[in-house]
């Protein structure tokens, strides 16, 4: 049988080493709990003050898509790409336009293409 090192053989040293491990563990648990509480508190405050919300997103191609965004109770349709975001149209829920009507307005007609 291998004898214990002198530090562990002394009964006065072992409890202080165990106590140090327990104190460090308790400090780490308290630090983690404080960080978790702070992040939850911070997130709640930021979310309640936001006036811009992404309602829906749709990917069209790699790095490009459409997004419906609400800003101060107004819905906007945006095109989103790696170059940035551009306003396509505002969405009026009281007088919705058909998607086909929107496409007809945005696509140039034959006379404009002949120029």
ABEGO torsion letter per residue (X at the ends): XBBBBAAAABAAAAAAAAAAAAAAAAAAAAAAAAAAAAAAAAAAAAAAABABBBABBBBABBGBBBBBBBBGGBBBBBBBBAAEBBBABBBBAABBBBAAAAAAAABBBAAAAAX
